[in-house]
Amino acid sequence: MSSGLRLAILRFGGVLLVLLGGLHLAVTPFIARLVEDNATPQSADWIVPPMLLNHIVAGILLLPLGSLIAYAAPHAAAGNHWALIVSRVIALAVASLPIALFVVMGTHYFNAVPFLCATAIVCLASVTLLLAAFWPPQQSVPRNSATAARLLEVLQELETAGISSWLDGGWGVDALLHRQTRTHKDIDIVVDVTDVPKLRGILRRRGFDVCQGSPPNSFVLADGSGLEVDVHAVVFDDEGNGVYRMQNGKDWVYPAEGFLGRGMIDGVEVRCLSATTQVLGHAHGYVPVEKDFQDMDLLEQQFGLELPSQLRRSGLSVRNQ
């Protein structure tokens, strides 16, 4: 199973659990009314309180369980041990519910529509969560590659900490295209320079340390597996432009329009530099290689942009003559 599919299934299972918790709480008043209409007053006084407590407790507990597995989804898809344990424990617990329903309660309760709906949701959640939690990876992925799941994991950590980041480089292009077009060895992000200390602290806890460049402006972080996060820290001016101090000491200005970009990675919306800003950045500062030509060709086809000559293979050939 691919990491992207595992991520989607785990999140879907988490949503189902939250829906089941909401359904549980919603039908609680009807359960009390059903008992009161079909039992003597004395019996109802004994039966209703524990049944209501059972429904309320089960409904409340399902809400954080669903939220937890949805939160753990990108971490589990990336192969993190703690997230896999969380996903598998919750999957096994949920899978025991339909078994208990059939063994303990039998089938005569299935005439009730709410009960039938709840059971269907439980069964669907059980199957999806078990598949996603225990199905082996589709193939071994080199640990130094920046997969979609590992990218989303990093972005989610930053977002949770209140750090806004914009994808640049190859993943930034793929986000604009809403699909992955090639493998990536690193993650390029643009952040506010004031967020750099917090960013370094967060990624340090994940095993990242500076391997190149000089914080806080332009530097690369790498973890023990070789995954790299290339950080471009900017100072925002009054117009919203981002001034980036490069390693050579010169300033590069990201236009304010560039920070309005939005894209999709494995169905998750992310911030990224706009297509025009991607082209602007690739056109200056370095000689493009084949992957850069490929990225720019795709942006030209998708957005109808006019590429400068240096970003066309023909343009490079002319300059080298």
C-alpha positions in Angstrom: 0.0 0.0 0.0 1.4 3.4 -0.9 1.9 6.0 1.7 -0.6 8.3 0.1 -3.4 5.7 0.0 -2.6 4.7 3.7 -2.9 8.4 4.6 -6.2 8.8 2.9 -7.7 5.6 4.4 -6.6 6.4 7.9 -8.1 9.8 7.7 -11.3 8.4 6.2 -11.5 5.9 9.1 -11.0 8.7 11.6 -13.9 10.7 10.0 -16.1 7.6 10.2 -15.4 7.3 14.0 -16.2 10.9 14.6 -19.5 10.5 12.6 -20.3 7.4 14.7 -19.7 9.3 17.9 -22.0 12.0 16.7 -24.7 9.5 15.7 -24.3 7.8 19.1 -25.0 11.1 20.9 -27.8 12.1 18.6 -29.9 9.0 19.2 -29.4 9.0 23.0 -32.8 10.8 23.7 -34.6 8.3 21.4 -33.1 5.4 23.4 -34.5 6.8 26.6 -38.0 7.3 25.0 -38.0 3.8 23.6 -37.3 2.3 26.9 -39.9 4.4 28.7 -42.6 3.5 26.1 -41.9 -0.3 26.4 -41.3 -0.8 30.1 -43.1 -0.2 33.4 -42.2 3.1 35.1 -40.3 1.2 37.8 -38.3 -0.8 35.3 -37.6 2.4 33.2 -36.3 4.1 36.3 -33.7 1.3 36.7 -32.9 0.8 33.0 -32.7 4.4 31.5 -29.9 5.9 33.6 -27.2 3.2 32.8 -28.3 3.1 29.1 -28.0 6.8 28.8 -24.6 6.8 30.5 -23.4 4.0 28.2 -24.5 5.9 25.0 -23.1 9.3 26.2 -19.7 7.8 27.3 -19.3 5.7 24.1 -20.2 8.7 21.9 -17.8 11.0 23.7 -14.9 8.5 23.5 -15.4 7.9 19.8 -14.9 11.6 19.0 -11.2 11.8 20.3 -10.4 8.4 19.0 -11.4 9.5 15.5 -9.6 12.7 15.8 -6.5 11.0 17.1 -6.3 8.5 14.3 -6.8 11.3 11.7 -4.0 13.3 13.4 -1.7 10.2 13.4 -2.4 9.4 9.8 0.5 11.3 8.1 2.9 10.1 10.8 1.8 6.5 10.3 2.0 6.9 6.5 5.6 8.1 7.0 6.3 4.9 9.0 6.7 6.5 12.5 6.6 3.8 15.1 4.4 5.6 17.6 1.8 6.5 15.0 1.7 2.9 13.7 1.1 1.7 17.2 -1.7 4.2 17.8 -3.4 3.3 14.4 -3.2 -0.5 15.1 -4.5 -0.3 18.6 -7.4 1.8 17.6 -8.1 -0.4 14.5 -8.2 -3.5 16.7 -10.4 -1.9 19.2 -12.9 -0.7 16.6 -12.8 -4.2 14.9 -13.9 -5.8 18.1 -17.1 -3.7 18.2 -19.0 -5.4 15.4 -17.9 -8.8 16.7 -19.3 -7.9 20.1 -22.5 -6.6 18.6 -23.2 -9.9 16.7 -22.1 -12.2 19.5 -23.7 -10.5 22.5 -26.8 -8.8 21.0 -27.7 -11.1 18.1 -29.6 -9.9 15.0 -33.0 -9.0 16.3 -32.0 -5.4 17.0 -31.2 -4.7 13.3 -34.8 -3.7 12.6 -34.0 -0.3 14.2 -32.6 2.0 11.5 -30.2 4.0 13.8 -28.8 0.7 15.1 -28.4 -0.5 11.5 -26.6 2.7 10.4 -24.3 2.6 13.4 -23.4 -1.0 12.8 -22.7 -0.3 9.1 -20.4 2.6 10.0 -18.5 0.5 12.6 -18.0 -2.4 10.1 -16.8 0.0 7.4 -14.4 1.8 9.8 -13.1 -1.6 11.0 -12.2 -2.8 7.5 -10.6 0.4 6.4 -8.6 0.9 9.6 -7.4 -2.7 9.7 -6.3 -2.5 6.0 -4.5 0.8 6.5 -2.9 0.0 9.8 -1.6 -3.5 9.0 -1.1 -3.6 5.2 2.6 -3.7 4.3 4.1 -0.8 2.3 3.9 -1.1 -1.4 7.7 -0.9 -1.7 10.6 0.2 0.3 11.3 3.9 -0.2 14.8 5.2 0.3 14.9 6.9 3.6 16.6 10.0 2.2 13.8 10.7 -0.2 11.2 13.4 0.5 8.0 11.4 0.1 4.5 13.1 0.1 3.8 11.6 3.5 7.0 12.8 5.1 6.4 16.2 3.6 2.9 16.5 5.0 4.2 15.3 8.3 6.7 18.2 8.5 4.2 20.7 7.3 1.6 19.6 9.9 4.2 19.9 12.7 4.9 23.5 11.6 1.2 24.3 11.2 0.4 23.0 14.6 3.1 25.2 16.1 1.6 28.3 14.3 4.4 28.5 11.7 3.3 29.5 8.2 5.4 28.0 5.5 5.3 28.0 1.7 6.6 25.2 -0.5 9.2 26.1 -3.0 11.3 24.1 -5.5 10.1 20.7 -6.8 7.4 20.0 -4.3 6.2 23.5 -4.7 5.7 22.9 -8.4 4.0 19.5 -7.8 1.6 21.2 -5.3 0.6 23.7 -7.9 0.0 20.8 -10.4 -2.0 18.8 -7.7 0.1 15.7 -8.5 3.6 14.3 -7.9 5.5 14.4 -11.2 8.9 13.1 -10.0 10.8 12.0 -6.9 12.3 14.7 -4.6 15.4 14.5 -2.4 14.5 17.5 -0.2 11.8 19.9 0.9 12.2 23.5 0.1 10.2 25.9 2.3 10.0 29.7 2.7 9.2 31.0 6.3 9.2 34.2 8.2 12.7 34.8 9.7 11.1 35.4 13.1 9.8 31.8 13.1 13.2 30.2 12.5 14.1 29.6 16.2 10.8 27.8 16.8 11.1 25.9 13.5 14.6 24.7 14.5 13.4 23.6 17.9 10.5 21.6 16.4 12.7 19.9 13.7 15.5 19.3 16.2 13.1 17.1 18.2 12.6 15.1 15.0 16.3 14.6 14.6 17.1 17.5 12.2 20.2 19.6 12.5 22.0 22.2 10.4 24.1 20.5 7.7 24.7 23.5 5.4 24.4 27.2 5.4 24.0 29.7 8.3 20.8 30.3 10.2 18.6 32.3 10.4 18.4 33.3 6.7 19.6 30.5 4.4 20.3 27.0 5.7 19.6 23.3 5.2 18.5 20.9 7.9 19.0 17.1 7.7 17.9 14.2 9.8 19.7 10.9 10.4 18.1 9.3 7.3 19.4 12.0 5.0 16.1 13.8 4.5 16.8 17.5 4.0 14.7 20.6 4.6 16.0 23.6 2.7 14.9 26.8 4.6 14.6 30.2 3.0 13.8 32.7 5.7 12.4 36.1 4.7 11.7 39.4 6.2 8.3 40.7 5.1 8.2 44.4 4.2 5.2 46.7 4.5 3.9 45.6 1.0 4.1 41.9 1.8 7.2 41.2 -0.2 9.6 38.7 1.3 13.2 39.8 1.4 15.5 36.7 1.4 19.2 37.1 2.3 21.0 34.4 0.3 24.2 32.6 1.3 26.2 34.9 -0.9 25.1 37.9 1.1 22.8 39.3 -1.6 19.1 39.9 -1.2 16.4 38.2 -3.3 12.8 39.6 -3.1 9.8 37.3 -3.3 6.9 39.4 -4.6 3.9 39.6 -2.3 1.8 37.9 -5.0 3.9 34.8 -4.6 2.7 34.1 -1.1 -0.9 33.8 -2.4 -0.2 30.4 -4.0 -2.1 27.3 -2.9 -1.7 23.7 -4.0 -2.6 20.1 -3.1 -0.3 17.3 -1.9 -2.1 13.9 -1.7 -5.4 15.7 -1.4 -4.2 18.0 1.4 -4.3 21.8 0.7 -0.9 23.4 1.3 0.7 26.9 0.9 3.1 27.2 -1.9 4.7 29.9 -4.0 2.6 30.9 -7.0 3.4 29.7 -10.5 4.7 33.1 -11.6 7.0 33.3 -8.6 8.3 29.8 -9.2 9.2 30.8 -12.8 10.8 34.1 -11.5 13.0 32.2 -9.0 14.1 29.6 -11.5 15.0 32.2 -14.1 17.7 33.9 -11.9 20.6 32.8 -9.7 21.6 29.4 -11.1 21.9 27.4 -14.3 18.8 25.2 -14.8 19.2 21.4 -15.1 16.9 18.8 -16.7 14.5 18.6 -13.7 14.1 22.4 -13.7 13.2 22.4 -17.5 10.7 19.6 -16.7 9.1 21.6 -13.9 8.9 24.8 -15.9 7.4 23.0 -18.9 4.7 21.6 -16.7 3.9 25.0 -15.3 3.8 26.5 -18.7 1.3 23.8 -19.9 -0.8 24.1 -16.8 -1.0 27.8 -16.4 -0.2 29.1 -19.9 2.8 31.1 -18.6 5.4 32.6 -20.9 8.8 31.2 -20.0 11.9 33.3 -20.4 14.5 31.9 -22.8 16.9 30.7 -20.1 14.2 28.3 -18.9 13.8 26.7 -22.4 16.1 23.9 -23.5 16.6 25.7 -26.8 17.5 28.9 -24.9 20.2 27.1 -22.9 21.6 25.7 -26.1 21.9 29.1 -27.7 23.7 30.6 -24.7 26.2 27.7 -24.6 27.2 28.1 -28.3 
